[in-house]
C-alpha cells in the first residue's frame, strides 16, 4: 500500500529486463518550501489584434435576379401543373381542354357531360350561294347519341396520345351522329323549291311610260341526291359546321326581247281606249287613258309559248281604280262587273291590243210604280220582260194596286252568254219584220210572223241560246226546221221560243206557208225556210236578239 505522498512507481513486468536505477535515501518528509518570486508590475491590458475582414463576394446584376425569380416561379407553376395533371389523370372527369361538337365539357363527369349534350338544340346550317337556312337537325334525319358523344369526350386524351394537348390546350372531338337517310331525302324533296332559284327570262320593264329591256338571269335547282350523298358522307360535320347544298344551274328560255320591246313601244304610241258596250240599248262608249297614264300600269310576264317570249299585262290595282271611277257616269240601273272587266282587258292585252276588249254594261233590278189601270201583263209588255219573271221577282204575286212599287228584273236577265257586239237581230211585232245587222250594217230584212194573242211573242232583249236543225214542239206536235232558240217564256221551262222555218205536222203537212206578215205562231218567230237556214248558220250563241213591241 502506498502513501499518497509517495510517488507511485510502476511495477516492472517480469518479462521486461531490469532497468538501472539510482539508490534512494530515506529522508523525513517536510513541507515543501516555495522559492522566492521576484515582483513584477502587472502588464497593461492587451487589445486583441485586428482580424483581417473576409473578401466581399461579387454582386450579380439586377436582371439576373429577375431571371432567377421568374425561373423559380415557372418551376413552381410546373410543379402545380404537374400536380394538376396527376390529379386529372387519376380523376373521373373529362380532361380540361376537351370540346365535343362545339360544347365545352372539360372537367365534367361522364354523366354531367351526357346531360349537358342532351340539353343542346341541334340545328344544321344549309348554305347555297351566300344564302343560309337554319334547320332543326331532326327534320334532316340527324340524331345525336349524347351518351356515346360524352364517352368519346371522356376518352379524349387518355387513349389517343393527346393527353398533354387535352390538359394544356384544346382537343375537339366530333359528336356521334346517326342519320335517317329516308327522312333526310324526304325533307330535301319537300323543300327543294325554297332552296332553288328560278331562272329569269329576258323581259321588258315600263318606267314612267317608257319601256326598257331587262337581261336574262340564270337560276339554280337543288340536286337532292348530290346533297344527300354529301350528308351521308359526314353527318357530324354537317351538324357541327354547315352543309353546302349541291346545286345545279338552270337557264332561262327567253334571251332576246327585241320583238317584245318593239311591240311595247307600239302599244304606248296611242291611248288605252276601252269599248264599253250596253247590249240592251246597243250603245257603246269609249273610256280612254293617255300613254303617260296607262304606261305606268303595264307589266311584262314571261311566256315562252308566246311569239314574243312574254305577254303584257296591266297592274290590277290602278286598272280597277280607273274602271270604278269611269263607271260613276252610269245611272242607278246600270253598272259594270269590275272583275269581269279587268279580265276582259287583260285577255285582250295578252292578244296584243287592249282595244280589242269589250266591257259589258250590267243592268240592275229596277223599281216600278204601278199606274192606275195597269195589269201585270200590260206592265210586262211595256217594260220588255215576260210577266212570269216579274211575278217571280215579287213573291209570286200577280195582282198589284195603283201606286204600289214593284221590282222589275234586270233588263239583261236573258243574256246568258257574253254578247257579240258586232251582230244583232231586231224583230218588230207591230210590223212583223226582222232585220239582221253586222258591224252596224243591215244585211237582211225579212217578213216574219210572231205569236198569237193567247200565246204571244214577248218583247224584250234576248240572245241566241241554242240551235237545232229540226226541233220538235210536243205541245203542238210540230217539227220546226232550222230552229234558233232565243228565250224561255216561263222560268225553268223546258221549251224555248225562237226563229224557225215553216213547220210540219204528221210527217209532211207544211203549216203557215202563206201566213208570213201575220201573227200565227205559238210564240216563235216564223221566217221562210231559206232565210231560216241562213240565220241558223250565221247566228251563233251570244248574238243579241231585240224584240220590239
KACOR-V643515 format. One record per residue. N is the residue number from 1. RES is the residue in one small letter. NEAR is the number of other ideal C-beta (glycine too) atoms within 8 Angstrom. Layout:
{{N,RES,NEAR} {N,RES,NEAR}}
This chain:
{{1,x,2} {2,x,5} {3,x,5} {4,x,4} {5,x,4} {6,x,6} {7,x,3} {8,x,5} {9,x,4} {10,x,4} {11,x,4} {12,x,7} {13,x,5} {14,x,4} {15,x,3} {16,x,7} {17,x,3} {18,x,5} {19,x,6} {20,x,3} {21,x,4} {22,x,3} {23,x,4} {24,x,4} {25,x,4} {26,x,3} {27,x,4} {28,x,3} {29,x,4} {30,x,4} {31,x,3} {32,x,4} {33,x,4} {34,x,5} {35,x,4} {36,x,4} {37,x,5} {38,x,4} {39,x,4} {40,x,4} {41,x,4} {42,x,4} {43,x,5} {44,x,4} {45,x,4} {46,x,5} {47,x,4} {48,x,5} {49,x,4} {50,x,4} {51,x,5} {52,x,4} {53,x,4} {54,x,4} {55,x,4} {56,x,4} {57,x,4} {58,x,4} {59,x,3} {60,x,6} {61,x,5} {62,x,6} {63,x,6} {64,x,8} {65,x,9} {66,x,8} {67,x,8} {68,x,8} {69,x,8} {70,x,8} {71,x,8} {72,x,8} {73,x,8} {74,x,8} {75,x,8} {76,x,8} {77,x,8} {78,x,8} {79,x,8} {80,x,8} {81,x,9} {82,x,8} {83,x,8} {84,x,9} {85,x,9} {86,x,8} {87,x,8} {88,x,11} {89,x,7} {90,x,5} {91,x,6} {92,x,4} {93,x,9} {94,x,15} {95,x,14} {96,x,9} {97,x,13} {98,x,16} {99,x,14} {100,x,17} {101,x,13} {102,x,5} {103,x,9} {104,x,5} {105,x,15} {106,x,11} {107,x,6} {108,x,10} {109,x,8} {110,x,11} {111,x,6} {112,x,9} {113,x,15} {114,x,11} {115,x,8} {116,x,11} {117,x,16} {118,x,7} {119,x,5} {120,x,9} {121,x,4} {122,x,10} {123,x,8} {124,x,14} {125,x,11} {126,x,13} {127,x,11} {128,x,11} {129,x,6} {130,x,4} {131,x,6} {132,x,7} {133,x,9} {134,x,7} {135,x,11} {136,x,9} {137,x,12} {138,x,8} {139,x,8} {140,x,13} {141,x,12} {142,x,16} {143,x,10} {144,x,14} {145,x,10} {146,x,9} {147,x,7} {148,x,8} {149,x,14} {150,x,15} {151,x,9} {152,x,12} {153,x,14} {154,x,11} {155,x,9} {156,x,15} {157,x,13} {158,x,9} {159,x,3} {160,x,7} {161,x,3} {162,x,9} {163,x,10} {164,x,7} {165,x,11} {166,x,14} {167,x,13} {168,x,6} {169,x,8} {170,x,6} {171,x,13} {172,x,6} {173,x,9} {174,x,11} {175,x,12} {176,x,10} {177,x,12} {178,x,8} {179,x,11} {180,x,9} {181,x,9} {182,x,7} {183,x,10} {184,x,14} {185,x,10} {186,x,8} {187,x,12} {188,x,12} {189,x,8} {190,x,6} {191,x,8} {192,x,11} {193,x,5} {194,x,6} {195,x,11} {196,x,12} {197,x,7} {198,x,6} {199,x,12} {200,x,11} {201,x,13} {202,x,13} {203,x,13} {204,x,13} {205,x,9} {206,x,14} {207,x,7} {208,x,5} {209,x,9} {210,x,8} {211,x,12} {212,x,8} {213,x,10} {214,x,9} {215,x,5} {216,x,10} {217,x,7} {218,x,9} {219,x,13} {220,x,12} {221,x,10} {222,x,14} {223,x,10} {224,x,10} {225,x,6} {226,x,8} {227,x,13} {228,x,12} {229,x,9} {230,x,12} {231,x,13} {232,x,8} {233,x,5} {234,x,7} {235,x,11} {236,x,11} {237,x,8} {238,x,14} {239,x,14} {240,x,9} {241,x,6} {242,x,9} {243,x,11} {244,x,8} {245,x,11} {246,x,10} {247,x,12} {248,x,8} {249,x,8} {250,x,11} {251,x,7} {252,x,12} {253,x,9} {254,x,13} {255,x,7} {256,x,7} {257,x,14} {258,x,7} {259,x,10} {260,x,13} {261,x,11} {262,x,8} {263,x,11} {264,x,14} {265,x,9} {266,x,7} {267,x,11} {268,x,13} {269,x,6} {270,x,6} {271,x,8} {272,x,11} {273,x,9} {274,x,12} {275,x,12} {276,x,13} {277,x,12} {278,x,11} {279,x,13} {280,x,9} {281,x,5} {282,x,8} {283,x,6} {284,x,8} {285,x,6} {286,x,8} {287,x,11} {288,x,8} {289,x,8} {290,x,8} {291,x,11} {292,x,6} {293,x,9} {294,x,11} {295,x,13} {296,x,10} {297,x,10} {298,x,15} {299,x,9} {300,x,14} {301,x,8} {302,x,11} {303,x,9} {304,x,8} {305,x,3} {306,x,8} {307,x,4} {308,x,10} {309,x,15} {310,x,15} {311,x,10} {312,x,14} {313,x,11} {314,x,14} {315,x,9} {316,x,7} {317,x,6} {318,x,10} {319,x,12} {320,x,10} {321,x,8} {322,x,10} {323,x,14} {324,x,9} {325,x,7} {326,x,9} {327,x,10} {328,x,6} {329,x,4} {330,x,10} {331,x,4} {332,x,5} {333,x,8} {334,x,10} {335,x,8} {336,x,13} {337,x,8} {338,x,10} {339,x,6} {340,x,9} {341,x,12} {342,x,12} {343,x,8} {344,x,12} {345,x,14} {346,x,10} {347,x,9} {348,x,12} {349,x,14} {350,x,9} {351,x,7} {352,x,6} {353,x,8} {354,x,11} {355,x,9} {356,x,7} {357,x,12} {358,x,9} {359,x,14} {360,x,14} {361,x,13} {362,x,10} {363,x,10} {364,x,9} {365,x,8} {366,x,9} {367,x,8} {368,x,10} {369,x,7} {370,x,12} {371,x,6} {372,x,4} {373,x,5} {374,x,9} {375,x,6} {376,x,11} {377,x,7} {378,x,8} {379,x,15} {380,x,13} {381,x,10} {382,x,7} {383,x,9} {384,x,11} {385,x,13} {386,x,11} {387,x,11} {388,x,9} {389,x,12} {390,x,16} {391,x,11} {392,x,9} {393,x,10} {394,x,10} {395,x,3} {396,x,6} {397,x,7} {398,x,6} {399,x,5} {400,x,10} {401,x,6} {402,x,8} {403,x,5} {404,x,8} {405,x,6} {406,x,12} {407,x,9} {408,x,11} {409,x,11} {410,x,9} {411,x,12} {412,x,10} {413,x,9} {414,x,9} {415,x,11} {416,x,5} {417,x,9} {418,x,5} {419,x,11} {420,x,9} {421,x,9} {422,x,6} {423,x,11} {424,x,10} {425,x,14} {426,x,10} {427,x,14} {428,x,9} {429,x,13} {430,x,6} {431,x,5} {432,x,13} {433,x,10} {434,x,16} {435,x,9} {436,x,13} {437,x,12} {438,x,8} {439,x,5} {440,x,5} {441,x,6} {442,x,7} {443,x,6} {444,x,9} {445,x,7} {446,x,10} {447,x,10} {448,x,13} {449,x,14} {450,x,14} {451,x,11} {452,x,9} {453,x,5} {454,x,4} {455,x,8} {456,x,11} {457,x,14} {458,x,14} {459,x,9} {460,x,11} {461,x,14} {462,x,12} {463,x,16} {464,x,15} {465,x,11} {466,x,9} {467,x,10} {468,x,7} {469,x,7} {470,x,9} {471,x,9} {472,x,7} {473,x,12} {474,x,5} {475,x,6} {476,x,7} {477,x,7} {478,x,10} {479,x,10} {480,x,13} {481,x,14} {482,x,14} {483,x,14} {484,x,14} {485,x,13} {486,x,14} {487,x,15} {488,x,9} {489,x,10} {490,x,7} {491,x,7} {492,x,4} {493,x,8} {494,x,2} {495,x,8} {496,x,10} {497,x,14} {498,x,13} {499,x,13} {500,x,15} {501,x,14} {502,x,11} {503,x,14} {504,x,12} {505,x,9} {506,x,6} {507,x,4} {508,x,5} {509,x,7} {510,x,7} {511,x,9} {512,x,11} {513,x,6} {514,x,4} {515,x,9} {516,x,12} {517,x,7} {518,x,7} {519,x,12} {520,x,8} {521,x,14} {522,x,9} {523,x,11} {524,x,13} {525,x,16} {526,x,16} {527,x,14} {528,x,10} {529,x,9} {530,x,7} {531,x,12} {532,x,15} {533,x,11} {534,x,9} {535,x,14} {536,x,12} {537,x,5} {538,x,8} {539,x,10} {540,x,7} {541,x,9} {542,x,10} {543,x,12} {544,x,15} {545,x,14} {546,x,11} {547,x,14} {548,x,9} {549,x,7}}
